[in-house]
Each structure stands twice: as C-alpha cells, then as structure tokens.
Amino acid sequence: MRVLVEDAGKGLIGLMGKRVTFWGMNYIYTGKLVGANDADVLLDDAAIVYETGEFSSKEWKDAQKLPFPIYIRLAAIEAYGELK
C-alpha cells in the first residue's frame, strides 16, 4: 500500500499561477490557477472545454472563454493537471 505524503511543491499549491485543466463531473475547465482552499479552486482567464480534440495538441479544439474568474468546488473535480 502506498501512502500519499503532502508536499508543499506538489498538488494544487505546486500548480499555483500555472495554466491548469480540471476534469469535473460534468465539464472540463481550464485557466490560470490563482487560488485554492479546502473547498474551492479559483481560475482566472478561464474557459469551459466543450471539445478536447487530440490530447497531444497544445490547444483545446473548442474552449469557450468565460468573461469572469470562476470558482470550482473540489468535491466536483475528478482529475486535474498542468496544461503545457
């Protein structure tokens, strides 16, 4: 059995300030991670991804920009990672 050890340079805190994508229960969100607490994350310059295209591509096929920062509940997130 592996035990997850918290590391300040990893996880959400390690991704702060970077462009991150969150796969949720219903939608995919992408944007610059500018805030996180025990319940939510905050994305600036955010978009909802309606069509991914090939995952090897540097850009989403259809990502619709949001006109405001958006909060996402951690309880609704299935996976996340840095968009490079």
C-alpha positions, 0 to 999 in steps of 0.5 A, a space after each residue: 500500500 502506498 501512502 500519499 505524503 503532502 508536499 508543499 511543491 506538489 498538488 494544487 499549491 505546486 500548480 499555483 499561477 500555472 495554466 491548469 485543466 480540471 476534469 469535473 463531473 460534468 465539464 472540463 475547465 481550464 485557466 490560470 490557477 490563482 487560488 485554492 482552499 479546502 473547498 474551492 479552486 479559483 481560475 482566472 482567464 478561464 474557459 469551459 472545454 466543450 471539445 478536447 480534440 487530440 490530447 497531444 495538441 497544445 490547444 483545446 479544439 473548442 474552449 469557450 472563454 468565460 468573461 469572469 474568474 470562476 470558482 470550482 468546488 473540489 468535491 466536483 473535480 475528478 482529475 486535474 493537471 498542468 496544461 503545457 
